Amino acid sequence: MAVEKFETALKKLEEVVKRLEGGELSLDESLKAFEDGVKMAAFCTKKLDEAEKKVEILLKKKDGSFAKEDFTLDDER
C-alpha cells in the first residue's frame, strides 16, 4: 500500500465502502475490497493517532506539566 496522505487514504476508504454497499461485487471482489478497506482504516487511524500526539506535545506547558484540552467544533456548541 503506497498511500502517504491521510486524505488520500480516507477517500479510498470511502470508495471501498461505496463499492461494498453497492452489492454488485462478487464474493472474491468483496473480500479484496474489504481487505483494502481494513488497510486504509488502519492507516487513517495511525495518522490520526500521530496527529493527536503532535497536538498533545504542542499543548504541553512550559513547566513540563501537561494540559490536555477538550475542544468542540463550532457546530457542536
C-alpha positions as CSV (number, residue, x, y, z in Angstrom):
1,M,0.0,0.0,0.0
2,A,1.7,3.2,-1.2
3,V,-0.6,5.7,0.4
4,E,1.2,8.6,2.1
5,K,-1.5,11.1,2.8
6,F,-4.4,10.8,5.2
7,E,-6.8,12.5,2.8
8,T,-5.9,10.0,0.0
9,A,-6.5,7.0,2.3
10,L,-9.8,8.4,3.6
11,K,-11.0,9.0,0.0
12,K,-10.0,5.4,-1.0
13,L,-11.7,4.1,2.1
14,E,-14.9,5.9,1.2
15,E,-14.8,4.5,-2.3
16,V,-14.4,1.0,-0.9
17,V,-17.4,1.4,1.3
18,K,-19.5,2.6,-1.6
19,R,-18.4,-0.4,-3.7
20,L,-19.2,-2.8,-0.9
21,E,-22.6,-1.1,-0.2
22,G,-23.4,-1.3,-3.9
23,G,-23.8,-5.0,-3.6
24,E,-22.6,-5.7,-7.2
25,L,-19.2,-7.2,-6.3
26,S,-18.6,-10.9,-6.3
27,L,-17.6,-12.6,-3.1
28,D,-13.9,-12.6,-4.1
29,E,-14.1,-8.9,-5.1
30,S,-15.9,-8.1,-1.8
31,L,-13.3,-9.8,0.2
32,K,-10.5,-8.0,-1.6
33,A,-12.3,-4.7,-1.2
34,F,-12.9,-5.4,2.5
35,E,-9.2,-6.2,3.0
36,D,-8.2,-2.9,1.2
37,G,-10.7,-1.1,3.4
38,V,-9.2,-2.5,6.6
39,K,-5.8,-1.5,5.5
40,M,-7.0,2.1,4.7
41,A,-8.8,2.3,8.0
42,A,-5.7,1.2,9.9
43,F,-3.6,3.7,8.0
44,C,-6.1,6.5,8.8
45,T,-6.2,5.5,12.5
46,K,-2.4,5.6,12.6
47,K,-2.2,9.0,11.0
48,L,-4.9,10.4,13.4
49,D,-3.0,9.0,16.4
50,E,0.2,10.6,15.2
51,A,-1.6,13.9,14.8
52,E,-3.1,13.7,18.3
53,K,0.3,13.1,19.8
54,K,1.7,16.1,18.0
55,V,-1.2,18.3,19.3
56,E,-0.6,17.0,22.8
57,I,3.1,17.9,22.5
58,L,2.1,21.4,21.4
59,L,-0.2,21.8,24.3
60,K,2.4,20.7,26.8
61,K,3.1,23.6,29.3
62,K,6.5,25.2,29.7
63,D,6.9,23.8,33.2
64,G,6.7,20.3,31.9
65,S,3.1,19.6,33.0
66,F,0.6,18.6,30.5
67,A,-2.8,20.3,29.9
68,K,-5.0,18.3,27.6
69,E,-7.8,20.5,26.4
70,D,-11.1,19.3,25.0
71,F,-12.4,21.2,22.1
72,T,-15.7,21.2,20.1
73,L,-16.4,22.1,16.6
74,D,-18.5,25.2,16.0
75,D,-21.5,23.1,15.0
76,E,-21.4,21.3,18.4
77,R,-21.8,24.3,20.5
